[in-house]
Structure formats: structure tokens, C-alpha cells
């Protein structure tokens, strides 16, 4: 047993907890990961693996010159991030996105952590806030009820909450390829495999209208009495989008742009449903953007109205579950510590960042901050001109506490770039200016951090 005062304890073995453990262990700190799975199950998890992906299998855009999440990929790789390194090792064709084979990915993360000499995994549920020692709470949006109550009791405030949905996964051999075809939008990608990474199901106007009618009329899982949480806009169920207007889906996940139906090239689809490969074998495909709260029976009936999916067999149906996060701008200091108990840091989605990449990034920073504190280093603030810095600044004081909601990384969180003579820079130039500045500042921060640790 390692001494408590020299050990970093991390509650939760998801993206944030795994990354925090990796960063600290590689800096010479002894780490214990406390993971309640598989003893205590959650709605969304299927295994006891560390770093399990519970919703999409995508880390989103990998463009580190024009996209903020792609920039975050780059920053994490420069910092020796386990999650991004493993994601690239298990990458699947997905056009310009970074999608991974989810099971081998989680198995590799688990192997890397459990075989590290500075890491132990304790499969137990932590139900109370620890009084001493160094701790990171990275329990994610599915924090156990007992620990959530302990956090609520400590902070004296209601934990904020929202509802999250997951998309269905379909067996590829049940899809009618005489109707569907393989193509990435605008043939995006450097190889033929990337340019044909998505499976597309076309709809005529009549088929689309009938689908919307069925979607709106389908039996759905509703909130229980007293549940008032809303949805995160980045993960809306398709029914909620349809309720906002009949054309909402056609201008969202079902937009028909950048595609030519290989089975009927003369007719432009009115709408298109896209599916993305979910494993390396190509036997499983998830329906992109089709998070749903339809009940299982209705879900099968409605989704089989999609041309090409008439005989679809489902490896996993969609669903909805309650997620919680804390009001970080009120509760956390700049070092991601709970103000009332500075021996405890928070990281990952429970802090109010949204997405696998953002969660892992906050785990990376929490791990680095804990190492600095435990070794007596002075760690400079992360520049808010970087993707990492923009996120941590947002959750620890940059956001408006009264309206705080889960947030993906985006250039709107960054300090503005200089304008050019005659007006604002065009978007492409402006995004490149953001990323160039961020890369320079992140590299300088990392170099300074490493010098301090030497």
C-alpha cells in the first residue's frame, strides 16, 4: 500500500481519469484509480474497461489548423497524451474525423494503465468526499448517486443536470447496399478509404415527410415527475430536433449536401441519413447524429423506414440517460480544486466540458496540476490562447455561472485574434491565426513546465 500523502487518488476511470493517471504516473507519482465498474454498473457502460466509449466512437474533427477540437488533439499529443495516442493507434476511416474502433481502444487504454508500475486500479465505489490526501474526481456525467449526494452536501448547491442520448448501432450485413452507398461528404479524405468512410441512405421528399411524421408520433421516454433538466444542444435527440421544425433534421444530420448517390446518380436525394463505421472489421455502423429517446419498439419501427435499413438488425438501440455536472465557475479555483476542499480536484465532463476530447484534456491538466502541487513546483497558468487554456479558463471563471451549461471547445472561447486592415479576417484565415498562436503558446508553456520539473 502506497502512503496516502504521496499518492494521487483518482475517482473514475473514463477519459479524464485515465489521462490524469497517465500524466501523473509518467511524472513519477504513485496513482490509484478508483473505478466502480464492473461491480457497480451504469446505464451506458458495457464493460469494466478504462476509457470505455459509451456514446459515439468519434473524437470529431482532426483538422488542427481550422478546427478547435482538432487543435486540442494536437495539444494533447504534444503533451504525451495517452487518450490521443491510443485513438490514433485504433483509427478508423471517417473522412476528416478521428473515429476509433471502440473496444480495442478501451482495451489498449486499460492495458497501458494497469501495466504501468506507478498505477494501481482499485475496483471500488467511493461514496463520500475524502478528508485528506490528493484526489481528482473524474466520475463523469454518470457519477454514482451516493457520491453525487456527497458533492451536493459539500457545495450546498444543487448539482446541475442535463439529459444525454446515445445513437443506435446497426449490423452492416443487414443494410441494403443496393439502396445505400459509401461516400464521405465532398469526398473528403486523402485516401479512397477515407473518401468512402460513411454509408449513406437517401430519402425522397415523400419518404422524409413520412419519416418526420412517424418520428413525431413515436412513443418516447419522458422525464419523470420532478426531473426538469434540459438537453445539451450538441447531443439533441432527433425527436427534439424534429419538434423544432420539420426541416431541422434536413439542415442538420440529414443534410444531403456534398453527396452523389452511386446507385442513382441522376437523382439528388432530398435528405440523407449517414452511418459511420463503429469497428475495424466494418461489421458495425452507428447512425450519425441519431441520438434518440424513442422507446425500443418504436425505435425499430421508425428507423426501418429509412431506405436501405428496412431489414436492419440492431447491435445496440439508442437511449437516454441523466447526466450531471457541477457549477464549476462557482465551485472551482483556477487550479481546478474545490474551493471548500482544496485537496480535491475535479476533471472531465463533471466540470461542464462536453465530449471525449475535452474530458480527456481536462484530465490531462488536472493530472499535471496535481503533480506540480505534490512536488512543490510552480506551474504557470495555461495560456487562454490555447485550446486547453480556453477550456479551463471557461470552466473556472470565464463562463457566466448563472447560465453555465456543458460546452465543447470552440474558437468563441479564445481571445480574439488581431483584425486586418479594412475589417475582420476571413474565417479560414482567422481560424488559422487562432491555431498558429495556440501552437506557439502551448509549446512554450510545455517547455516551461518541463524546465520547472527538471
PyMOL commands that set and color helices and strands:
alter all, ss='L'
color gray80, all
select helices_A, chain A and resi 4-6+15-26+68-78+82-89+102-114+140-142+145-155+172-174+185-187+192-195+205-217+233-235+238-243+249-251+296-303+328-331+348-351+356-375+387-398+401-403+411-413+427-453
alter helices_A, ss='H'
color red, helices_A
select strands_A, chain A and resi 7-11+30-34+58-61+91-92+97-100+119-122+134-137+160-171+181-182+198-203+230-231+271-277+284-291+314-316+319-325+337-338+341-346
alter strands_A, ss='S'
color yellow, strands_A
deselect
rebuild
show_as cartoon
